[in-house]
């Protein structure tokens, strides 16, 4: 798509994203209270519609690798598109771990709290620890969780360091870690650049990892980063 077309396309997409978010939030509040399956259906429809209008196509592999039991999805974080991508692709009942600032936004913040998504306050190590203890409780109650172990979006397309504390949940719950490789959302909508480019984004769900209590968190973090880096074809 030529640059001259990208600007109006981006404006249309952003307008649609705001309108559709408000619409699907309304659906969630009105028809999904207390119904997890309905909430996930609403969020999946939202994700697919936002991507479709943006000219984003998904190529998905590895859905057969997701166990039926609660899991800890760990995905690399390339773009703001990763939220609708995960909602569009990941099966079952899961919630996202997101920065607390999102929960402070009008309307949207109230909805994601209503839907069961969890916040993380990165202002101190203690707050981060408390957030992951809360995530562990969620997994023990039977819900999967999706985490971006880098903590923030990449600025250059490379992988950031994976936070070792992310693996606390796996060690406390015994739930498997399912790596999710997102390849291409950085080129479509990168951090610091508001212009959206139509693209085909590859999403590959890898076979689950089981990290026992005897495995050091830092070792687990390096291992998962190396695995996702290899799938992306980039160095670490």
N, C-alpha and C positions, 0 to 999 in steps of 0.2 A: 504494500500500500504506500503510495507516494505521500511525502510529508504534507503536501497541501490538502490531502484528504484526511489525514490523521487527526487534525485539529477538530473539525466539525464532528467526525466520528467519535472522538473522545468526549466532546461536550454532550452529544446525544447519549453516549453510554453512561456518563456520570449522572446525567439527569434521570435516566432510566433506573440506574442503581439506587438513587435516593428514593424515587417513587416506588420501586418494587420492594425495597426494604421496608418502607412504611406500610405497604399493602400486606406483605407477608407477616410483618409484626402484628398487624391487626388480626389476620387469620389465626396466628398463634395464640393471641390473647383470647379470642372469641371461641375458638373451637378445640384448643389443645390443652386446656388447663388440666393438669394431672394425667395427661395421656402422652407418654413418652413417644410412642409410635407415631402419633399425629404430629408431634413437634418435629421429629426427624423427617417426616414426609414434607412438611412445610419448608424446613431448611434445605432439603434436597431440591425442591422445586425452585427455591430462591437461588441457590447456587447455579443450577443449570440455566436458569433464565438470564442471570447476570453474565455468565460466560457466553451464552449464545448471542446475545445482543452485542457483546464486545468482539464478536468474531473469533472467539477462542474455541478451538476444537481440542478434545482430549483423546489421547491414545493410551488406553489403560491395559496393564498387564499384571497378572499375579493375584487376582482376587481369590483364586483357589487356595492361596497361602494363609488366608485369615482363619484362625480357629473359631469354633463356635463359642468358646468361653470368652470372658472379658480379657481384653488385651491392652497393651500400652503402645499406641502408634507413636513413632518418632519420625518426624519428617524434616528434611532440610527446608530452609525458609528463604525463598528467592524473591517474593513479591507479595503485595497486598492481595493478589489473585489467589494466594494459597488457601485462604479461608473458603471462598466458594468452591475451589477445586476439591478440598477435602470433603466438604458437605456433599458435593456431587458424586464423589467416588466411593468413599469409605462405607462399608456395610454396617448394619446393626446399630445398636444404641450406644452412641459415644458423645462425649462433651469435649470441648477444647479448653486448654489452659492458655489464658491471654493476659496481657499486661493490664494492671488495674485502671489505667487511664481510659481504656475502652468502656469500662463499667461506669465511668463518671460522665459519659456523654448522654445528652438528653434522649429519651425514648429508647434508642438502641441499647444503651447501657442497662436500662431496666429490663429490656427484653432478654438479653443474653443471661442476665442473672435469673430471670424467670425460667428460662429454658434449661438451667442447670450448669451452664458453663462456669468455669472457675477462674478467679483472678489471682494474679501474682504481683506482689509489691516488691520491686527489685531495689528498693532504697537501702536495704540492709540484708546481710546474710541471714539474720534471724528470721526476717519476714519471708525470705525465700524458702527457708527450711520449713516454716509453718505452712506455706502454700503447698509444698510437696507432701507434707504429712496429711493435709486435707485431701489431696489427690489420691493418696493411698487409701483413705477411708472410702472414697467414691468407688474405686476399683473393687474393694472388698464387698461393697454393696451390690456389685454385679454390673456396673457400667464401665465401658471402655473409656479411655482418655486419649486425646491426641495432644502431643507435646512437640514444640519446636525446640530441641535441645541447644540450638545456637543462641536462643533467647531473643534474637532480632533478625531483621532481613539483611541479607548480604548487600554490600555496597559495590562489590566488584565482580560478582559472579562466582567467587570462590567460597568454599565452606569456612565458616567461622569455627572456633573451638566449641566442642560439645560440653555442656556443663555436667560435671560428674554427679552433681546432686540429682540430676534428672533420673538417675538409675536407682535412687533410693526407693522409688515406688516399686520397681521390679523386685528388689531384694526384700522389701517388707511384705509384698503380696504374693510373690511367686508367679505372678502373671507374666506371660511372654511379651517380649518387645518385638513389635512388628515394624521393621523399617519401611518407610515410604519415601521413594525417590521422586522428586519433582524436578523435571528437566525442561526448561524453556520459559517458565513464567518470568524469569529475570529479563529476558529479551523483550517480552511483551509489555511489561510494566515494571521498570526498575525503580529502586528507591531514589528519590531526588528528581525524578523525571515524571511529570504528570501526564505525558502523552502515552496513550495506549496504542499498541500495534497488534493487529490480528495475527494469530499464530496457532500452530499445533503444538500442544504441550504434552510431553510424555510423562505418565505417572506409572511407576513400577512398584508393586508391593512385593517385598522380599519375604523369604521364609523366616519364621519367627526365631528369635534368639531367646535362650533361657539363661539368665544370669543368676547363679546361685549366690547365697550369702557369703560364700568364701571368695568371690571375685571382687577385687578392688574396684571402686567406682571409677577411678581414673583409667584403669585398664579397660573397663567396659566402654567408657566414653571414646577412648582412642580406637577401640575395635570397631565400634559402630561408625565412627567418622571415616575410618579407612574403607569400610564396606560401601558406604554411600558414595564416597569419593571415587572409588573404583567404578561404580555404576555410571557416574557422571563423566568419567574419563578425564578427571582433573587431578592435579597433585594436591597434597595436603601440606 
